[in-house]
Amino acid sequence: MLPDEINAQSTPMPATMLTYSFRLRPGQDLKKELDAFVQQNKVAAGALVTCVGSLTDVAMRLANQDGPSVWQGHFEIVSLVGTLSVNGSHLHLSVSDPTGKTLGGHLLEGCKIYTTAEVVIGIMPDMVFTREPDPAFGYRELVVRKRKKK
């Protein structure tokens, strides 16, 4: 590993952020719409600033599980956080059911909007996020780099 790659992985780097706000409508798939936004806007480095709304279908991969878990009903989005990039996004969703029970895990396709999802995304135009294998666990983990000037 080169010294600048080590620095890129461990040292916080300041960046200017542009924000985009939009609303998703009933029946739309939350993950598919976020992925489409990332692709259409060629997002190299972004973050989910906030998302509130509701879902009728929830699909997540829970901690230490290989496959998806799926629920149907009415759920409030209480949190959606993560990094966004054309090089690989990593998003965690928390929802609560009508009793207040909260579930959380990796956002998967299949989360259908019930009434709304109000989304704010931050994009850092001077940064690039990639996913590279981490030797400690073998998972593809976040690597942050400054975008090269043209």
NORWOUR-V996545 format. One line per field, one symbol per residue. burial: # if it has 16 or more other C-alpha atoms within 10 Angstrom, else .. A space follows every 10 residues. Layout:
BEGIN
burial: ???
END
This chain:
BEGIN
burial: .......#.. ......#... ...##..### #..##..#.. ..######## ########## ##.....#.. ...####### ########## #######... ..######## #######.## ########## #......... ######....
END
